[in-house]
Amino acid sequence: MDRSSDVRVVAANESQVSPDDEVLRYNNLSEGGQDVFDQGLRTNGYTRVHQLPPDFNYPDDEMDYTYVEKNGTIYSVGTGFSNYMAVLLADAVGIVVGLAGIILLLGGVYRRRNGETDATEG
């Protein structure tokens, strides 16, 4: 089973960071933690990582947020697992619905081209 994690790194609104919140220092992260942080920061949005360093939490079906300070800026690092089976199932359903729509459209075009009328037309 693929236990990759979704990661999102964005600059935190520092006015919302409480003095009681734990803020990890980038330099104190493990090499893997720094790599995950850097990957998330480079993408400027969500990315998927295949390494899961212990610096962050990886809850199922939700995101966990950790504050990390790097070069004087506090970042919010969101990490968590995605349920790939649910994603694959949703993708498959979308494809089937799309194909059904195409088939119905082509059937209508075929009937119209061949002069067939709708049964409701009188």
C-alpha positions, 0 to 999 in steps of 0.5 A: 500500500502506498503511504505517501503523504500530501504536504503543503507549506505556506507562510503562516499568518504570524499574528495567529501563531500563539506564543503557546504554539510549538514552532520547530526550527528548520535547522533542527529538522532531520535531513528528511524533514528538511527535504519534505519541507523544501519540496512543499515550499518549492511547489507553492501548494500541495505536493506528494512525498514518499518519505515520511520523516518523524518530524511531522505527523501523518494522520489518515484522511486529514491534514496535521499542521506544524509550524516551522521557522526558516530564515525568520519566517514561520511556515505552516506545514500541513501533512497527511495521508490521502485515501488512494482507493477513494481517489481511484474510485472517484476517478473511475466513476468520473470516467464511466459517467463521461463515457456514458455521456459521449455515447448518448451524445453520439447516439443522438447525433447518429439519429439526427443525421439519419433523420430519426425524430424524437419519440416525443415529437408529433 
